């Protein structure tokens, strides 16, 4: 039916407009699904959510994913972006969670200081690759030392750099986050910014926000839906 036709009843309205509503809905869901797929391919992770406000808040949300009843201390690298560190500190302050900074040595994370992470109450360690100074961190060593303390490794990544460098998944990180604005979206009226987040399958239900999944409708056609809505 023509989208400009005149309708006089509810039944005529549904007949005329429902197909267009379904097409728009599926189109938005498909675009999010494809975005999630791209982020998983870039980061080497199993699952991505439908993005967050910006890269700094993505880091804060990732740290909160790692908190449990026993592990309540968040650590971050001094070599990370100062704005991200400030956001992490604010997230922790809001939930009364102790926040600590691991010092640097020659512009890189001090691995000797990282070895001293408490094994009983450390929830996670956040670092960036490349770091704030543009240097390449020893990511695999950092992740290994973090896991040795029983904590989760949260790796902040530049999506453009991931085209050449080892992905967070290849480095063994548990959560990958970052700012998606370097992908080329123009800034308009102060935005948009884009915080991407991806993680291992085991942590899927801890992801904040929404996840779009692919399924089939009653007629066997490909369809996209919001999945795991219990998190909402």
C-alpha contacts under 8 A as a table, 3 or more apart, distances in Angstrom:
res1	aa1	res2	aa2	distance
1	X	5	X	7.53
1	X	15	X	7.99
1	X	16	X	5.66
2	X	5	X	5.49
2	X	16	X	7.25
3	X	16	X	6.78
3	X	17	X	7.02
5	X	16	X	7.99
7	X	12	X	5.65
7	X	13	X	5.76
7	X	16	X	7.90
8	X	12	X	6.67
8	X	13	X	7.47
9	X	12	X	5.25
9	X	13	X	6.21
10	X	13	X	4.98
10	X	14	X	6.22
11	X	14	X	5.25
11	X	15	X	6.21
12	X	15	X	5.04
12	X	16	X	6.05
13	X	16	X	5.13
13	X	17	X	5.91
13	X	18	X	7.78
14	X	17	X	5.41
14	X	18	X	5.20
15	X	18	X	6.19
15	X	19	X	7.71
16	X	19	X	7.28
17	X	20	X	5.45
17	X	21	X	6.40
18	X	21	X	5.04
18	X	22	X	6.16
19	X	22	X	5.19
19	X	23	X	6.24
20	X	23	X	5.06
20	X	24	X	6.24
21	X	24	X	5.26
21	X	25	X	6.12
22	X	25	X	5.11
22	X	26	X	6.05
23	X	26	X	5.26
23	X	27	X	5.98
24	X	27	X	5.05
24	X	28	X	6.34
25	X	28	X	5.41
25	X	29	X	6.32
26	X	29	X	5.05
26	X	30	X	5.89
26	X	223	X	7.14
26	X	224	X	6.25
27	X	30	X	5.11
27	X	31	X	6.23
28	X	31	X	5.22
28	X	32	X	6.41
29	X	32	X	5.18
29	X	33	X	6.13
29	X	212	X	6.53
29	X	224	X	5.84
29	X	225	X	6.80
29	X	226	X	7.86
30	X	33	X	4.93
30	X	34	X	6.14
30	X	224	X	6.18
31	X	34	X	5.17
31	X	35	X	6.17
32	X	35	X	4.94
32	X	36	X	6.18
32	X	50	X	6.25
32	X	212	X	6.67
33	X	36	X	5.15
33	X	37	X	6.28
33	X	50	X	7.94
33	X	211	X	7.93
33	X	212	X	5.46
33	X	213	X	6.63
33	X	214	X	7.70
33	X	224	X	7.67
34	X	37	X	4.97
34	X	38	X	6.22
35	X	38	X	5.10
35	X	39	X	6.30
35	X	50	X	7.63
36	X	39	X	5.16
36	X	40	X	6.24
36	X	47	X	7.34
36	X	48	X	5.19
36	X	49	X	6.40
36	X	50	X	6.44
37	X	40	X	5.16
37	X	41	X	6.27
37	X	47	X	7.94
37	X	48	X	7.45
38	X	41	X	5.08
38	X	42	X	6.15
39	X	42	X	5.03
39	X	43	X	6.03
39	X	48	X	6.57
39	X	196	X	7.37
39	X	197	X	7.84
39	X	198	X	7.08
40	X	43	X	5.25
40	X	44	X	5.52
40	X	45	X	5.01
40	X	46	X	6.07
40	X	47	X	6.09
40	X	48	X	6.13
40	X	198	X	6.49
41	X	44	X	5.34
41	X	45	X	7.13
42	X	159	X	6.99
42	X	162	X	6.24
42	X	163	X	7.20
42	X	167	X	6.93
43	X	162	X	7.14
43	X	167	X	5.06
43	X	168	X	5.57
43	X	169	X	6.07
43	X	176	X	6.65
43	X	198	X	7.18
44	X	167	X	5.67
44	X	168	X	6.35
44	X	169	X	4.41
44	X	170	X	6.58
45	X	48	X	7.67
45	X	168	X	7.44
45	X	169	X	5.32
45	X	175	X	7.97
45	X	176	X	7.66
45	X	198	X	5.94
45	X	199	X	5.44
45	X	200	X	5.76
46	X	198	X	7.14
46	X	199	X	6.07
46	X	200	X	5.13
46	X	201	X	5.48
47	X	198	X	5.50
47	X	199	X	5.66
47	X	200	X	6.46
47	X	201	X	6.30
47	X	204	X	6.78
48	X	51	X	7.85
48	X	196	X	7.77
48	X	197	X	5.77
48	X	198	X	4.09
48	X	199	X	6.49
48	X	211	X	7.17
49	X	196	X	7.61
49	X	197	X	6.26
49	X	198	X	6.61
49	X	207	X	6.78
49	X	208	X	7.34
49	X	209	X	6.52
49	X	210	X	5.68
49	X	211	X	4.86
49	X	212	X	7.70
50	X	196	X	7.77
50	X	209	X	6.79
50	X	210	X	5.48
50	X	211	X	5.68
50	X	212	X	7.28
51	X	194	X	6.52
51	X	195	X	5.49
51	X	196	X	4.83
51	X	197	X	6.40
51	X	209	X	7.56
52	X	55	X	7.58
52	X	57	X	7.12
52	X	58	X	5.96
52	X	194	X	6.18
52	X	195	X	4.51
52	X	196	X	6.15
52	X	197	X	7.53
52	X	209	X	7.46
53	X	57	X	6.40
53	X	58	X	7.23
53	X	193	X	6.66
53	X	194	X	5.70
53	X	195	X	5.42
54	X	57	X	5.55
54	X	58	X	6.18
54	X	178	X	7.81
54	X	179	X	5.91
54	X	180	X	7.69
54	X	193	X	5.33
54	X	194	X	4.57
54	X	195	X	3.75
54	X	196	X	7.52
55	X	58	X	4.99
55	X	59	X	6.37
55	X	84	X	7.72
55	X	177	X	6.75
55	X	178	X	4.57
55	X	179	X	3.88
55	X	180	X	7.13
55	X	193	X	7.87
55	X	194	X	6.49
55	X	195	X	4.09
55	X	196	X	6.69
56	X	59	X	5.17
56	X	60	X	6.46
56	X	83	X	7.06
56	X	84	X	4.67
56	X	87	X	6.11
56	X	88	X	7.54
56	X	178	X	7.41
56	X	179	X	7.38
56	X	195	X	7.30
57	X	60	X	4.87
57	X	61	X	6.09
57	X	84	X	7.73
57	X	87	X	6.65
57	X	88	X	7.73
57	X	195	X	7.09
58	X	61	X	5.12
58	X	62	X	6.09
58	X	177	X	6.01
58	X	178	X	6.84
58	X	195	X	5.41
58	X	196	X	6.67
58	X	197	X	6.45
59	X	62	X	5.05
59	X	63	X	6.34
59	X	84	X	7.15
59	X	88	X	6.85
59	X	126	X	7.79
59	X	154	X	7.81
59	X	156	X	7.27
59	X	177	X	6.07
59	X	178	X	7.28
60	X	63	X	5.24
60	X	64	X	6.45
60	X	87	X	6.48
60	X	88	X	4.88
60	X	91	X	5.91
61	X	64	X	5.06
61	X	65	X	6.34
61	X	91	X	7.99
61	X	208	X	7.26
62	X	65	X	5.08
62	X	66	X	6.86
62	X	154	X	7.04
62	X	175	X	6.89
62	X	177	X	7.56
62	X	197	X	7.89
63	X	66	X	5.42
63	X	67	X	6.98
63	X	74	X	6.88
63	X	88	X	7.71
63	X	123	X	7.79
63	X	124	X	6.52
63	X	126	X	7.77
63	X	154	X	7.49
64	X	67	X	5.40
64	X	91	X	7.99
65	X	206	X	5.89
65	X	207	X	7.10
66	X	71	X	7.89
66	X	123	X	5.49
66	X	124	X	6.21
66	X	152	X	6.64
67	X	71	X	5.79
67	X	72	X	5.37
67	X	73	X	7.76
67	X	123	X	5.58
67	X	124	X	7.97
68	X	71	X	5.32
68	X	72	X	6.35
68	X	123	X	7.56
69	X	72	X	6.92
70	X	120	X	7.46
70	X	121	X	5.89
71	X	120	X	6.89
71	X	121	X	4.06
71	X	122	X	5.21
71	X	123	X	4.68
72	X	97	X	6.15
72	X	98	X	7.03
72	X	121	X	5.81
72	X	122	X	6.29
72	X	123	X	5.57
73	X	97	X	6.25
73	X	98	X	5.09
73	X	99	X	6.12
73	X	100	X	7.62
73	X	121	X	5.98
73	X	122	X	4.84
73	X	123	X	5.39
73	X	124	X	7.32
74	X	92	X	7.77
74	X	97	X	7.32
74	X	98	X	6.33
74	X	99	X	4.96
74	X	100	X	6.25
74	X	122	X	6.39
74	X	123	X	5.68
74	X	124	X	5.43
74	X	125	X	6.36
75	X	99	X	5.93
75	X	100	X	4.73
75	X	101	X	5.69
75	X	102	X	6.73
75	X	122	X	7.57
75	X	123	X	7.89
75	X	124	X	6.11
75	X	125	X	4.65
75	X	126	X	6.37
76	X	80	X	7.57
76	X	85	X	7.30
76	X	99	X	7.93
76	X	100	X	6.42
76	X	101	X	5.08
76	X	102	X	5.97
76	X	125	X	5.24
76	X	126	X	4.49
76	X	127	X	6.06
77	X	80	X	5.58
77	X	101	X	5.77
77	X	102	X	4.97
77	X	103	X	6.57
77	X	104	X	7.37
77	X	109	X	6.25
77	X	125	X	7.50
77	X	126	X	6.18
77	X	127	X	5.18
77	X	128	X	7.83
78	X	101	X	5.84
78	X	102	X	5.77
78	X	103	X	5.28
78	X	104	X	5.89
78	X	109	X	7.18
79	X	103	X	7.79
79	X	104	X	6.37
79	X	107	X	6.64
79	X	108	X	6.36
79	X	109	X	6.52
79	X	127	X	7.34
79	X	128	X	7.45
79	X	131	X	5.73
79	X	132	X	5.68
79	X	133	X	7.12
80	X	84	X	7.01
80	X	85	X	6.77
80	X	127	X	5.90
80	X	128	X	5.50
80	X	131	X	5.57
80	X	132	X	5.23
81	X	84	X	5.32
81	X	85	X	6.37
81	X	128	X	7.90
81	X	131	X	7.30
81	X	132	X	5.05
82	X	85	X	5.00
82	X	86	X	6.13
83	X	86	X	5.04
83	X	87	X	6.22
84	X	87	X	5.03
84	X	88	X	6.13
85	X	88	X	5.05
85	X	89	X	6.11
86	X	89	X	5.06
86	X	90	X	6.24
87	X	90	X	5.03
87	X	91	X	6.23
88	X	91	X	5.14
88	X	92	X	6.24
89	X	92	X	5.18
89	X	93	X	6.04
89	X	99	X	6.29
90	X	93	X	4.95
90	X	94	X	6.15
91	X	94	X	5.28
91	X	95	X	6.69
92	X	95	X	5.32
92	X	96	X	5.86
92	X	97	X	4.69
92	X	98	X	6.59
92	X	99	X	6.38
93	X	96	X	4.93
93	X	97	X	6.09
93	X	98	X	7.65
94	X	97	X	7.73
102	X	109	X	7.16
102	X	110	X	7.17
102	X	113	X	6.61
102	X	114	X	6.67
103	X	109	X	6.47
103	X	110	X	5.97
103	X	113	X	7.12
104	X	107	X	5.78
104	X	108	X	5.24
104	X	109	X	4.57
104	X	110	X	4.84
105	X	108	X	5.36
105	X	109	X	6.16
105	X	110	X	5.16
107	X	133	X	6.80
107	X	135	X	7.21
108	X	131	X	7.82
108	X	135	X	7.21
108	X	136	X	7.86
108	X	137	X	6.10
109	X	114	X	7.81
109	X	137	X	7.06
110	X	113	X	5.40
110	X	114	X	6.35
111	X	114	X	4.80
111	X	115	X	6.21
111	X	141	X	7.96
111	X	142	X	7.04
112	X	115	X	5.20
112	X	116	X	7.05
113	X	116	X	5.44
113	X	117	X	7.51
114	X	117	X	5.65
114	X	142	X	7.65
114	X	145	X	6.79
114	X	146	X	7.44
115	X	145	X	6.08
115	X	146	X	7.91
117	X	122	X	6.95
117	X	146	X	7.57
117	X	149	X	6.11
118	X	121	X	6.31
118	X	122	X	5.94
118	X	149	X	6.33
119	X	122	X	6.24
119	X	148	X	7.68
119	X	149	X	4.29
119	X	150	X	5.94
119	X	151	X	7.72
120	X	149	X	7.60
120	X	150	X	7.68
122	X	149	X	7.10
122	X	150	X	7.28
122	X	151	X	5.68
123	X	150	X	7.85
123	X	151	X	5.00
123	X	152	X	6.28
124	X	146	X	7.42
124	X	151	X	4.89
124	X	152	X	4.45
124	X	153	X	5.71
124	X	154	X	6.81
125	X	146	X	6.60
125	X	151	X	7.17
125	X	152	X	6.48
125	X	153	X	5.28
125	X	154	X	5.99
126	X	153	X	6.33
126	X	154	X	4.70
126	X	155	X	5.89
126	X	156	X	7.24
127	X	131	X	7.46
127	X	154	X	6.60
127	X	155	X	5.34
127	X	156	X	5.98
128	X	131	X	4.78
128	X	132	X	7.39
128	X	137	X	7.71
128	X	155	X	5.65
128	X	156	X	4.31
128	X	157	X	5.87
129	X	135	X	7.82
129	X	136	X	6.19
129	X	137	X	6.07
129	X	139	X	7.46
129	X	155	X	7.06
129	X	156	X	6.11
129	X	157	X	5.20
129	X	158	X	7.02
130	X	133	X	7.72
130	X	134	X	5.41
130	X	135	X	5.49
130	X	136	X	4.93
130	X	137	X	6.44
130	X	157	X	6.96
130	X	158	X	7.22
130	X	161	X	7.89
131	X	134	X	5.29
131	X	135	X	5.59
131	X	136	X	6.58
131	X	137	X	6.81
132	X	135	X	7.47
138	X	141	X	5.57
138	X	142	X	6.23
139	X	142	X	5.02
139	X	143	X	6.12
139	X	171	X	6.25
140	X	143	X	5.15
140	X	144	X	6.09
140	X	171	X	4.95
140	X	172	X	6.81
141	X	144	X	5.06
141	X	145	X	6.18
142	X	145	X	5.30
142	X	146	X	6.14
143	X	146	X	5.05
143	X	147	X	6.14
143	X	153	X	5.65
143	X	171	X	7.10
143	X	172	X	6.36
143	X	173	X	6.09
144	X	147	X	5.21
144	X	148	X	6.16
144	X	172	X	7.87
145	X	148	X	4.94
145	X	149	X	6.67
146	X	149	X	5.38
146	X	150	X	6.78
146	X	151	X	5.58
146	X	152	X	6.58
146	X	153	X	6.08
147	X	150	X	4.86
147	X	151	X	5.23
147	X	152	X	6.33
147	X	153	X	7.11
148	X	151	X	7.40
152	X	173	X	7.52
152	X	174	X	5.91
152	X	175	X	7.81
153	X	173	X	5.07
153	X	174	X	5.34
153	X	175	X	6.61
154	X	173	X	6.11
154	X	174	X	6.06
154	X	175	X	4.82
154	X	176	X	5.94
154	X	177	X	7.39
155	X	168	X	6.41
155	X	173	X	6.29
155	X	174	X	7.89
155	X	175	X	6.29
155	X	176	X	4.99
155	X	177	X	6.29
156	X	176	X	5.90
156	X	177	X	4.83
156	X	178	X	5.06
157	X	161	X	7.57
157	X	162	X	7.21
157	X	168	X	7.71
157	X	176	X	6.93
157	X	177	X	6.23
157	X	178	X	5.13
157	X	179	X	7.75
158	X	161	X	5.30
158	X	162	X	6.39
158	X	178	X	6.17
158	X	179	X	6.84
158	X	180	X	7.69
158	X	182	X	7.61
159	X	162	X	5.16
159	X	163	X	7.24
159	X	178	X	7.31
159	X	179	X	7.59
159	X	180	X	6.56
159	X	182	X	7.09
159	X	183	X	6.97
160	X	163	X	5.69
160	X	164	X	8.00
160	X	182	X	6.88
160	X	183	X	6.79
161	X	164	X	5.70
161	X	165	X	6.03
162	X	165	X	5.03
162	X	166	X	6.64
162	X	167	X	5.95
166	X	169	X	7.99
166	X	170	X	5.93
166	X	171	X	6.63
167	X	170	X	5.13
167	X	171	X	6.34
168	X	171	X	5.00
168	X	172	X	6.23
168	X	173	X	5.22
168	X	174	X	7.91
168	X	175	X	7.68
168	X	176	X	6.07
169	X	172	X	5.15
169	X	173	X	5.73
169	X	174	X	7.56
169	X	176	X	7.99
170	X	173	X	7.69
173	X	176	X	6.96
174	X	199	X	5.90
174	X	200	X	6.05
175	X	197	X	7.23
175	X	198	X	5.90
175	X	199	X	4.45
175	X	200	X	6.91
176	X	197	X	5.66
176	X	198	X	5.22
176	X	199	X	6.15
177	X	195	X	7.08
177	X	196	X	5.48
177	X	197	X	4.47
177	X	198	X	6.57
178	X	195	X	5.78
178	X	196	X	5.51
178	X	197	X	6.90
179	X	182	X	7.15
179	X	193	X	7.24
179	X	194	X	5.75
179	X	195	X	4.87
179	X	196	X	6.32
180	X	183	X	5.74
180	X	193	X	6.80
180	X	194	X	4.85
180	X	195	X	5.82
180	X	196	X	6.23
181	X	184	X	6.02
181	X	185	X	5.82
181	X	186	X	8.00
181	X	192	X	7.58
181	X	193	X	5.44
181	X	194	X	5.88
182	X	185	X	7.29
185	X	192	X	7.31
186	X	191	X	7.79
186	X	192	X	7.40
187	X	190	X	6.11
187	X	191	X	4.80
187	X	192	X	5.74
187	X	193	X	7.74
188	X	191	X	5.07
188	X	192	X	6.53
199	X	203	X	6.47
199	X	204	X	6.87
200	X	203	X	5.63
200	X	204	X	6.73
201	X	204	X	5.21
202	X	205	X	7.82
203	X	206	X	5.43
203	X	207	X	6.96
204	X	207	X	5.56
205	X	228	X	7.45
205	X	231	X	6.98
206	X	231	X	7.91
208	X	231	X	7.52
209	X	231	X	7.78
209	X	232	X	7.22
210	X	226	X	6.88
210	X	227	X	7.61
210	X	229	X	7.61
210	X	232	X	7.63
211	X	226	X	5.85
211	X	227	X	5.77
211	X	228	X	7.22
212	X	224	X	6.63
212	X	225	X	5.54
212	X	226	X	4.51
212	X	227	X	5.70
213	X	224	X	5.67
213	X	225	X	5.41
213	X	226	X	6.09
213	X	227	X	5.67
214	X	222	X	7.10
214	X	223	X	5.84
214	X	224	X	4.62
214	X	225	X	6.42
215	X	222	X	5.98
215	X	223	X	5.20
215	X	224	X	6.02
215	X	225	X	7.27
216	X	219	X	7.53
216	X	220	X	5.18
216	X	221	X	5.17
216	X	222	X	4.67
216	X	223	X	5.10
216	X	224	X	7.88
217	X	220	X	5.26
217	X	221	X	5.42
217	X	222	X	6.57
217	X	223	X	5.96
218	X	221	X	7.46
226	X	229	X	6.72
228	X	231	X	6.30
229	X	232	X	5.28
